[in-house]
Amino acid sequence: MLHLGFTGTRFGMRPPQYAALREIIAELGPVLGHHGDCVGADAEFHAILRELGHRVVGHPPVDDAHRAWCTFDEQVDPLTHMKRNRAIVTIADFMIGAPYDMAEQERGGTWLTIKMARKAKKPLVIGYPDGSIARENITARP
């Protein structure tokens, strides 16, 4: 089973971004999704996975300030945001990123996690707010 990691903005995905990433997730077949249990895009990713019948592993943050409190099939112990994001990238066979901005940013957890996935040479899909998709380190579609 494919371990699908996710990172996204706490402000939530925009409708074209959500639709594009939902389509990609639907094309992947059975997955075990991993996300950081934050409000916004993590919770939306969780909803997509549940709608499509996938299992989900939670990687909650130590700081509950922006926690979504999703219900998981499995949950690991809470970690700081960056340690949690690194753990998701490490376990993932494939990563999806849903950033707030169209342009890459120097700061922010979503872009830093995308950069971690790039450095680890993980297959990566970035769904931009306008619904456009970038694919990196992928030999076959999606």
C-alpha angles and dihedrals in degrees: 000000000000116000104219116198123198138196125178148153120285087224090070133244122292115241096258090047092049093048094048094048093044089055092051093048090050089054094053097072121214113006139170103222124214124194141156099248097238127145117263120026096010091057090046091050087050090053091051091051092049092046089053093046099250129146119244135210118202123218100186124194123243088232109070095194094107099019117140096203094220119181111248138194087221132008130195125209116282118265135180113279097260095042089049092049091049090050091052092050091047095053096039122100088191132017133210123196127195108186127187093227133059091218123062113258129213092221137037132080097258095054093041089053091048088052090051090053091050092049090050089049092234119165102262138190119191115198110201125208092255091056096256117137132216119198122200131181091002120136096184134025138303 
